[in-house]
């Protein structure tokens, strides 16, 4: 089992959710985050003071998957979230040692 964590532009969230659902996956976690990457720093003014804005708003999506569907999930997220511009985001894949569904006490792939 793997945990796929994708950092994407916020306006791509609905498209990515649809792409993941089309693969038959139901559960995911969405978090609003701030990130610093290759995009240029821009400056904003507030009360005559200049402030550098280097943290861009992004959306983090986390989805637990079985190994058999890992590559289709990565491909779907990448294809849908890609705009071709800096700041499109990243996809991270982490090993999941154990998953337990709290309500039923199911363990492993059955808990996903």
Chimera marker file (.cmm) of the C-alpha trace (Angstrom):
<marker_set name="trace">
<marker id="1" x="0.000" y="0.000" z="0.000" r="1" g="1" b="0" radius="0.5"/>
<marker id="2" x="1.102" y="3.540" z="-0.729" r="1" g="1" b="0" radius="0.5"/>
<marker id="3" x="0.131" y="7.041" z="0.309" r="1" g="1" b="0" radius="0.5"/>
<marker id="4" x="0.035" y="9.433" z="-2.634" r="1" g="1" b="0" radius="0.5"/>
<marker id="5" x="0.374" y="13.075" z="-1.587" r="1" g="1" b="0" radius="0.5"/>
<marker id="6" x="-0.056" y="15.649" z="-4.342" r="1" g="1" b="0" radius="0.5"/>
<marker id="7" x="0.519" y="19.388" z="-4.035" r="1" g="1" b="0" radius="0.5"/>
<marker id="8" x="-1.520" y="21.123" z="-6.738" r="1" g="1" b="0" radius="0.5"/>
<marker id="9" x="-2.917" y="24.516" z="-7.673" r="1" g="1" b="0" radius="0.5"/>
<marker id="10" x="-6.215" y="25.096" z="-5.856" r="1" g="1" b="0" radius="0.5"/>
<marker id="11" x="-8.310" y="25.584" z="-9.004" r="1" g="1" b="0" radius="0.5"/>
<marker id="12" x="-7.355" y="22.054" z="-10.154" r="1" g="1" b="0" radius="0.5"/>
<marker id="13" x="-8.918" y="20.336" z="-7.108" r="1" g="1" b="0" radius="0.5"/>
<marker id="14" x="-12.278" y="19.444" z="-8.675" r="1" g="1" b="0" radius="0.5"/>
<marker id="15" x="-10.624" y="18.021" z="-11.784" r="1" g="1" b="0" radius="0.5"/>
<marker id="16" x="-8.241" y="15.886" z="-9.716" r="1" g="1" b="0" radius="0.5"/>
<marker id="17" x="-11.097" y="14.660" z="-7.491" r="1" g="1" b="0" radius="0.5"/>
<marker id="18" x="-13.035" y="13.603" z="-10.594" r="1" g="1" b="0" radius="0.5"/>
<marker id="19" x="-10.001" y="11.813" z="-12.056" r="1" g="1" b="0" radius="0.5"/>
<marker id="20" x="-9.432" y="9.898" z="-8.809" r="1" g="1" b="0" radius="0.5"/>
<marker id="21" x="-13.129" y="8.978" z="-8.582" r="1" g="1" b="0" radius="0.5"/>
<marker id="22" x="-13.050" y="7.746" z="-12.198" r="1" g="1" b="0" radius="0.5"/>
<marker id="23" x="-10.430" y="5.196" z="-11.076" r="1" g="1" b="0" radius="0.5"/>
<marker id="24" x="-12.864" y="3.845" z="-8.495" r="1" g="1" b="0" radius="0.5"/>
<marker id="25" x="-11.199" y="5.402" z="-5.451" r="1" g="1" b="0" radius="0.5"/>
<marker id="26" x="-13.426" y="7.031" z="-2.865" r="1" g="1" b="0" radius="0.5"/>
<marker id="27" x="-11.406" y="8.280" z="0.085" r="1" g="1" b="0" radius="0.5"/>
<marker id="28" x="-9.086" y="11.244" z="0.020" r="1" g="1" b="0" radius="0.5"/>
<marker id="29" x="-7.964" y="14.032" z="2.304" r="1" g="1" b="0" radius="0.5"/>
<marker id="30" x="-7.712" y="17.657" z="1.145" r="1" g="1" b="0" radius="0.5"/>
<marker id="31" x="-5.755" y="20.363" z="2.957" r="1" g="1" b="0" radius="0.5"/>
<marker id="32" x="-5.111" y="24.011" z="2.080" r="1" g="1" b="0" radius="0.5"/>
<marker id="33" x="-1.375" y="24.678" z="2.357" r="1" g="1" b="0" radius="0.5"/>
<marker id="34" x="1.203" y="27.341" z="1.525" r="1" g="1" b="0" radius="0.5"/>
<marker id="35" x="4.313" y="26.476" z="-0.445" r="1" g="1" b="0" radius="0.5"/>
<marker id="36" x="7.545" y="27.874" z="-1.762" r="1" g="1" b="0" radius="0.5"/>
<marker id="37" x="8.895" y="26.504" z="-5.006" r="1" g="1" b="0" radius="0.5"/>
<marker id="38" x="10.312" y="27.779" z="-8.273" r="1" g="1" b="0" radius="0.5"/>
<marker id="39" x="7.638" y="30.382" z="-8.899" r="1" g="1" b="0" radius="0.5"/>
<marker id="40" x="8.961" y="33.955" z="-8.629" r="1" g="1" b="0" radius="0.5"/>
<marker id="41" x="8.456" y="36.052" z="-5.503" r="1" g="1" b="0" radius="0.5"/>
<marker id="42" x="6.068" y="38.935" z="-6.037" r="1" g="1" b="0" radius="0.5"/>
<marker id="43" x="5.606" y="41.981" z="-3.884" r="1" g="1" b="0" radius="0.5"/>
<marker id="44" x="2.465" y="43.531" z="-2.480" r="1" g="1" b="0" radius="0.5"/>
<marker id="45" x="1.922" y="46.876" z="-0.803" r="1" g="1" b="0" radius="0.5"/>
<marker id="46" x="-0.056" y="47.484" z="2.364" r="1" g="1" b="0" radius="0.5"/>
<marker id="47" x="-0.200" y="50.951" z="3.944" r="1" g="1" b="0" radius="0.5"/>
<marker id="48" x="2.778" y="52.155" z="1.932" r="1" g="1" b="0" radius="0.5"/>
<marker id="49" x="4.917" y="49.221" z="3.065" r="1" g="1" b="0" radius="0.5"/>
<marker id="50" x="6.229" y="46.638" z="0.636" r="1" g="1" b="0" radius="0.5"/>
<marker id="51" x="5.911" y="42.952" z="1.554" r="1" g="1" b="0" radius="0.5"/>
<marker id="52" x="7.439" y="40.062" z="-0.367" r="1" g="1" b="0" radius="0.5"/>
<marker id="53" x="4.932" y="37.274" z="-1.000" r="1" g="1" b="0" radius="0.5"/>
<marker id="54" x="6.920" y="34.085" z="-1.466" r="1" g="1" b="0" radius="0.5"/>
<marker id="55" x="4.487" y="31.470" z="-0.137" r="1" g="1" b="0" radius="0.5"/>
<marker id="56" x="1.863" y="30.554" z="-2.699" r="1" g="1" b="0" radius="0.5"/>
<marker id="57" x="-1.490" y="28.986" z="-1.783" r="1" g="1" b="0" radius="0.5"/>
<marker id="58" x="-1.688" y="25.337" z="-2.814" r="1" g="1" b="0" radius="0.5"/>
<marker id="59" x="-3.915" y="22.350" z="-2.151" r="1" g="1" b="0" radius="0.5"/>
<marker id="60" x="-2.592" y="19.066" z="-0.789" r="1" g="1" b="0" radius="0.5"/>
<marker id="61" x="-4.432" y="15.878" z="-1.662" r="1" g="1" b="0" radius="0.5"/>
<marker id="62" x="-3.645" y="12.609" z="0.100" r="1" g="1" b="0" radius="0.5"/>
<marker id="63" x="-5.019" y="9.268" z="-1.034" r="1" g="1" b="0" radius="0.5"/>
<marker id="64" x="-4.142" y="5.765" z="0.164" r="1" g="1" b="0" radius="0.5"/>
<marker id="65" x="-3.966" y="3.219" z="-2.660" r="1" g="1" b="0" radius="0.5"/>
<marker id="66" x="-3.091" y="-0.388" z="-3.255" r="1" g="1" b="0" radius="0.5"/>
<marker id="67" x="0.106" y="-1.013" z="-5.214" r="1" g="1" b="0" radius="0.5"/>
<marker id="68" x="-1.869" y="-2.239" z="-8.245" r="1" g="1" b="0" radius="0.5"/>
<marker id="69" x="-3.480" y="1.172" z="-8.850" r="1" g="1" b="0" radius="0.5"/>
<marker id="70" x="-0.494" y="3.350" z="-7.924" r="1" g="1" b="0" radius="0.5"/>
<marker id="71" x="0.686" y="4.156" z="-11.457" r="1" g="1" b="0" radius="0.5"/>
<marker id="72" x="-2.807" y="4.982" z="-12.813" r="1" g="1" b="0" radius="0.5"/>
<marker id="73" x="-3.383" y="7.324" z="-9.846" r="1" g="1" b="0" radius="0.5"/>
<marker id="74" x="-0.058" y="9.116" z="-10.387" r="1" g="1" b="0" radius="0.5"/>
<marker id="75" x="-0.745" y="9.414" z="-14.113" r="1" g="1" b="0" radius="0.5"/>
<marker id="76" x="-4.294" y="10.706" z="-13.580" r="1" g="1" b="0" radius="0.5"/>
<marker id="77" x="-3.231" y="13.347" z="-11.061" r="1" g="1" b="0" radius="0.5"/>
<marker id="78" x="-0.303" y="14.471" z="-13.203" r="1" g="1" b="0" radius="0.5"/>
<marker id="79" x="-2.333" y="14.710" z="-16.408" r="1" g="1" b="0" radius="0.5"/>
<marker id="80" x="-5.190" y="16.638" z="-14.827" r="1" g="1" b="0" radius="0.5"/>
<marker id="81" x="-3.153" y="18.990" z="-12.608" r="1" g="1" b="0" radius="0.5"/>
<marker id="82" x="-0.574" y="19.912" z="-15.269" r="1" g="1" b="0" radius="0.5"/>
<marker id="83" x="-0.796" y="23.425" z="-16.724" r="1" g="1" b="0" radius="0.5"/>
<marker id="84" x="2.751" y="23.562" z="-18.072" r="1" g="1" b="0" radius="0.5"/>
<marker id="85" x="3.694" y="26.513" z="-15.887" r="1" g="1" b="0" radius="0.5"/>
<marker id="86" x="5.948" y="26.794" z="-12.860" r="1" g="1" b="0" radius="0.5"/>
<marker id="87" x="4.143" y="25.987" z="-9.641" r="1" g="1" b="0" radius="0.5"/>
<marker id="88" x="2.089" y="23.068" z="-10.984" r="1" g="1" b="0" radius="0.5"/>
<marker id="89" x="3.133" y="21.101" z="-7.907" r="1" g="1" b="0" radius="0.5"/>
<marker id="90" x="4.555" y="17.725" z="-7.022" r="1" g="1" b="0" radius="0.5"/>
<marker id="91" x="3.417" y="14.175" z="-6.341" r="1" g="1" b="0" radius="0.5"/>
<marker id="92" x="4.983" y="12.263" z="-3.459" r="1" g="1" b="0" radius="0.5"/>
<marker id="93" x="4.622" y="8.505" z="-2.918" r="1" g="1" b="0" radius="0.5"/>
<marker id="94" x="5.185" y="7.058" z="0.555" r="1" g="1" b="0" radius="0.5"/>
<marker id="95" x="5.018" y="3.484" z="1.824" r="1" g="1" b="0" radius="0.5"/>
<marker id="96" x="2.126" y="2.669" z="4.141" r="1" g="1" b="0" radius="0.5"/>
<marker id="97" x="3.094" y="0.117" z="6.757" r="1" g="1" b="0" radius="0.5"/>
<marker id="98" x="-0.378" y="-0.344" z="8.239" r="1" g="1" b="0" radius="0.5"/>
<marker id="99" x="-3.893" y="0.981" z="7.731" r="1" g="1" b="0" radius="0.5"/>
<marker id="100" x="-6.663" y="0.432" z="10.276" r="1" g="1" b="0" radius="0.5"/>
<marker id="101" x="-10.287" y="1.481" z="9.811" r="1" g="1" b="0" radius="0.5"/>
<marker id="102" x="-11.289" y="2.728" z="13.243" r="1" g="1" b="0" radius="0.5"/>
<marker id="103" x="-15.018" y="1.961" z="12.954" r="1" g="1" b="0" radius="0.5"/>
<marker id="104" x="-14.696" y="-1.725" z="11.959" r="1" g="1" b="0" radius="0.5"/>
<marker id="105" x="-11.102" y="-2.508" z="12.961" r="1" g="1" b="0" radius="0.5"/>
<marker id="106" x="-10.375" y="-3.709" z="9.401" r="1" g="1" b="0" radius="0.5"/>
<marker id="107" x="-6.660" y="-3.898" z="8.647" r="1" g="1" b="0" radius="0.5"/>
<marker id="108" x="-4.612" y="-3.468" z="5.481" r="1" g="1" b="0" radius="0.5"/>
<marker id="109" x="-6.093" y="-3.069" z="1.999" r="1" g="1" b="0" radius="0.5"/>
<marker id="110" x="-9.599" y="-3.769" z="3.322" r="1" g="1" b="0" radius="0.5"/>
<marker id="111" x="-9.331" y="-0.593" z="5.412" r="1" g="1" b="0" radius="0.5"/>
<marker id="112" x="-8.597" y="1.597" z="2.419" r="1" g="1" b="0" radius="0.5"/>
<link id1="1" id2="2" r="1" g="1" b="0" radius="0.2"/>
<link id1="2" id2="3" r="1" g="1" b="0" radius="0.2"/>
<link id1="3" id2="4" r="1" g="1" b="0" radius="0.2"/>
<link id1="4" id2="5" r="1" g="1" b="0" radius="0.2"/>
<link id1="5" id2="6" r="1" g="1" b="0" radius="0.2"/>
<link id1="6" id2="7" r="1" g="1" b="0" radius="0.2"/>
<link id1="7" id2="8" r="1" g="1" b="0" radius="0.2"/>
<link id1="8" id2="9" r="1" g="1" b="0" radius="0.2"/>
<link id1="9" id2="10" r="1" g="1" b="0" radius="0.2"/>
<link id1="10" id2="11" r="1" g="1" b="0" radius="0.2"/>
<link id1="11" id2="12" r="1" g="1" b="0" radius="0.2"/>
<link id1="12" id2="13" r="1" g="1" b="0" radius="0.2"/>
<link id1="13" id2="14" r="1" g="1" b="0" radius="0.2"/>
<link id1="14" id2="15" r="1" g="1" b="0" radius="0.2"/>
<link id1="15" id2="16" r="1" g="1" b="0" radius="0.2"/>
<link id1="16" id2="17" r="1" g="1" b="0" radius="0.2"/>
<link id1="17" id2="18" r="1" g="1" b="0" radius="0.2"/>
<link id1="18" id2="19" r="1" g="1" b="0" radius="0.2"/>
<link id1="19" id2="20" r="1" g="1" b="0" radius="0.2"/>
<link id1="20" id2="21" r="1" g="1" b="0" radius="0.2"/>
<link id1="21" id2="22" r="1" g="1" b="0" radius="0.2"/>
<link id1="22" id2="23" r="1" g="1" b="0" radius="0.2"/>
<link id1="23" id2="24" r="1" g="1" b="0" radius="0.2"/>
<link id1="24" id2="25" r="1" g="1" b="0" radius="0.2"/>
<link id1="25" id2="26" r="1" g="1" b="0" radius="0.2"/>
<link id1="26" id2="27" r="1" g="1" b="0" radius="0.2"/>
<link id1="27" id2="28" r="1" g="1" b="0" radius="0.2"/>
<link id1="28" id2="29" r="1" g="1" b="0" radius="0.2"/>
<link id1="29" id2="30" r="1" g="1" b="0" radius="0.2"/>
<link id1="30" id2="31" r="1" g="1" b="0" radius="0.2"/>
<link id1="31" id2="32" r="1" g="1" b="0" radius="0.2"/>
<link id1="32" id2="33" r="1" g="1" b="0" radius="0.2"/>
<link id1="33" id2="34" r="1" g="1" b="0" radius="0.2"/>
<link id1="34" id2="35" r="1" g="1" b="0" radius="0.2"/>
<link id1="35" id2="36" r="1" g="1" b="0" radius="0.2"/>
<link id1="36" id2="37" r="1" g="1" b="0" radius="0.2"/>
<link id1="37" id2="38" r="1" g="1" b="0" radius="0.2"/>
<link id1="38" id2="39" r="1" g="1" b="0" radius="0.2"/>
<link id1="39" id2="40" r="1" g="1" b="0" radius="0.2"/>
<link id1="40" id2="41" r="1" g="1" b="0" radius="0.2"/>
<link id1="41" id2="42" r="1" g="1" b="0" radius="0.2"/>
<link id1="42" id2="43" r="1" g="1" b="0" radius="0.2"/>
<link id1="43" id2="44" r="1" g="1" b="0" radius="0.2"/>
<link id1="44" id2="45" r="1" g="1" b="0" radius="0.2"/>
<link id1="45" id2="46" r="1" g="1" b="0" radius="0.2"/>
<link id1="46" id2="47" r="1" g="1" b="0" radius="0.2"/>
<link id1="47" id2="48" r="1" g="1" b="0" radius="0.2"/>
<link id1="48" id2="49" r="1" g="1" b="0" radius="0.2"/>
<link id1="49" id2="50" r="1" g="1" b="0" radius="0.2"/>
<link id1="50" id2="51" r="1" g="1" b="0" radius="0.2"/>
<link id1="51" id2="52" r="1" g="1" b="0" radius="0.2"/>
<link id1="52" id2="53" r="1" g="1" b="0" radius="0.2"/>
<link id1="53" id2="54" r="1" g="1" b="0" radius="0.2"/>
<link id1="54" id2="55" r="1" g="1" b="0" radius="0.2"/>
<link id1="55" id2="56" r="1" g="1" b="0" radius="0.2"/>
<link id1="56" id2="57" r="1" g="1" b="0" radius="0.2"/>
<link id1="57" id2="58" r="1" g="1" b="0" radius="0.2"/>
<link id1="58" id2="59" r="1" g="1" b="0" radius="0.2"/>
<link id1="59" id2="60" r="1" g="1" b="0" radius="0.2"/>
<link id1="60" id2="61" r="1" g="1" b="0" radius="0.2"/>
<link id1="61" id2="62" r="1" g="1" b="0" radius="0.2"/>
<link id1="62" id2="63" r="1" g="1" b="0" radius="0.2"/>
<link id1="63" id2="64" r="1" g="1" b="0" radius="0.2"/>
<link id1="64" id2="65" r="1" g="1" b="0" radius="0.2"/>
<link id1="65" id2="66" r="1" g="1" b="0" radius="0.2"/>
<link id1="66" id2="67" r="1" g="1" b="0" radius="0.2"/>
<link id1="67" id2="68" r="1" g="1" b="0" radius="0.2"/>
<link id1="68" id2="69" r="1" g="1" b="0" radius="0.2"/>
<link id1="69" id2="70" r="1" g="1" b="0" radius="0.2"/>
<link id1="70" id2="71" r="1" g="1" b="0" radius="0.2"/>
<link id1="71" id2="72" r="1" g="1" b="0" radius="0.2"/>
<link id1="72" id2="73" r="1" g="1" b="0" radius="0.2"/>
<link id1="73" id2="74" r="1" g="1" b="0" radius="0.2"/>
<link id1="74" id2="75" r="1" g="1" b="0" radius="0.2"/>
<link id1="75" id2="76" r="1" g="1" b="0" radius="0.2"/>
<link id1="76" id2="77" r="1" g="1" b="0" radius="0.2"/>
<link id1="77" id2="78" r="1" g="1" b="0" radius="0.2"/>
<link id1="78" id2="79" r="1" g="1" b="0" radius="0.2"/>
<link id1="79" id2="80" r="1" g="1" b="0" radius="0.2"/>
<link id1="80" id2="81" r="1" g="1" b="0" radius="0.2"/>
<link id1="81" id2="82" r="1" g="1" b="0" radius="0.2"/>
<link id1="82" id2="83" r="1" g="1" b="0" radius="0.2"/>
<link id1="83" id2="84" r="1" g="1" b="0" radius="0.2"/>
<link id1="84" id2="85" r="1" g="1" b="0" radius="0.2"/>
<link id1="85" id2="86" r="1" g="1" b="0" radius="0.2"/>
<link id1="86" id2="87" r="1" g="1" b="0" radius="0.2"/>
<link id1="87" id2="88" r="1" g="1" b="0" radius="0.2"/>
<link id1="88" id2="89" r="1" g="1" b="0" radius="0.2"/>
<link id1="89" id2="90" r="1" g="1" b="0" radius="0.2"/>
<link id1="90" id2="91" r="1" g="1" b="0" radius="0.2"/>
<link id1="91" id2="92" r="1" g="1" b="0" radius="0.2"/>
<link id1="92" id2="93" r="1" g="1" b="0" radius="0.2"/>
<link id1="93" id2="94" r="1" g="1" b="0" radius="0.2"/>
<link id1="94" id2="95" r="1" g="1" b="0" radius="0.2"/>
<link id1="95" id2="96" r="1" g="1" b="0" radius="0.2"/>
<link id1="96" id2="97" r="1" g="1" b="0" radius="0.2"/>
<link id1="97" id2="98" r="1" g="1" b="0" radius="0.2"/>
<link id1="98" id2="99" r="1" g="1" b="0" radius="0.2"/>
<link id1="99" id2="100" r="1" g="1" b="0" radius="0.2"/>
<link id1="100" id2="101" r="1" g="1" b="0" radius="0.2"/>
<link id1="101" id2="102" r="1" g="1" b="0" radius="0.2"/>
<link id1="102" id2="103" r="1" g="1" b="0" radius="0.2"/>
<link id1="103" id2="104" r="1" g="1" b="0" radius="0.2"/>
<link id1="104" id2="105" r="1" g="1" b="0" radius="0.2"/>
<link id1="105" id2="106" r="1" g="1" b="0" radius="0.2"/>
<link id1="106" id2="107" r="1" g="1" b="0" radius="0.2"/>
<link id1="107" id2="108" r="1" g="1" b="0" radius="0.2"/>
<link id1="108" id2="109" r="1" g="1" b="0" radius="0.2"/>
<link id1="109" id2="110" r="1" g="1" b="0" radius="0.2"/>
<link id1="110" id2="111" r="1" g="1" b="0" radius="0.2"/>
<link id1="111" id2="112" r="1" g="1" b="0" radius="0.2"/>
</marker_set>
